Amino acid sequence: MKKAKVLLVLIIMALCFSACTSKTEEEKEEVKPAYDIAGKTYYNTVDNYGHDDHARVWLGKDVSFVFNDSYTEGYYEVNGSWTLNENVCTLNVEKTGAGSFSKIIFEVEDNDTLSLKTNLEGSKSGDTFSINEIKGSTVKPEEKKEEEKKEEKKEDGGETSNVIETPDIKCTGLTSLYNNYWAYEGVKNYDLEVKKIPADSNEVITYTSDDENVVTVDAYGYATAVKEGKTKIHIKCGDVERIVGFETRSKTPKAQAMTFRSKISDVQESLRPSIYFDGAGNFVFTENCYSGMGKYKGTYTRDDDDHYICTVTDASTMQGYAGQDVKTITFKILDSNTIRLKNQLCMSAPNDIFERIE
């Protein structure tokens, strides 16, 4: 009898050990792998603003990110770093061209799809971002236009096809925002803003850099400034080709910072237009735009004819006359302390003299 009891206890212990071991193995199998989203660009599949491209977010492998949001006035850029906790991707904002966002939240649905959980200037909570975005279209990736679907029919043992083909629309021209571009080393997703003529042409634009050690360009026309130097980018669409210049510059300042103020006599000094050159290729032009002081921001170069050529990249605070339509501001250098404006702006007019104040 005692032997039978001992045997029963040993059987029960063996069953318990087997069950515990199996449970541990099952628990190990339930551990899910981390999401693989680094190094990818996700596009918003919703575009309510009719622009040529959708909003997009690039998640770098170095945990930096660049978010270009599409809204009523065009686009603005958000930069910073990102983190991933389970299926929640958090963008920690360090710099934004619009709004006052500190964090932007995405829920990772799978490696190819993100769901936005933050309301921005353009993109809204609930919008789906995918690596399979159809560029320049409001059609979601999983959808197809009915006229493009092919229906195969078999009758009497023979195969016939009922297909509505999309007509070929040739590209007759190309336009770019500038003839020559430049950016600092390391700048990514620099949009060349190339457009086809006609806009509904279904021929594909291709981009080729003469020197990829200076700049690389992806299939969508976004450049990455690699190393200091100058080269050319060839843009082709069918039989049409456009060539633009590109310069990658070092971030090291090469000139002293300067501020010039307008000599307008009938305006108090604090309200007079002024321009600040940081010596590293950036400028801020401040003037009264009737509803308050506004700023043009951007980059500048000095050409061989002694002009400061200021390319405007942000005019979001400008209103009233001229306002956000200004793309370039040009000054003639008269001497080291005096420059003359060539443009008509808000308060400022051609031939206004600006004197150096610091």
Order of alpha helices (4+ residues) and beta strands (2+ residues): alpha-beta-beta-beta-beta-beta-beta-beta-beta-beta-beta-beta-beta-beta-beta-beta-beta-beta-beta-beta-beta-beta-beta-beta-beta-beta-beta-beta
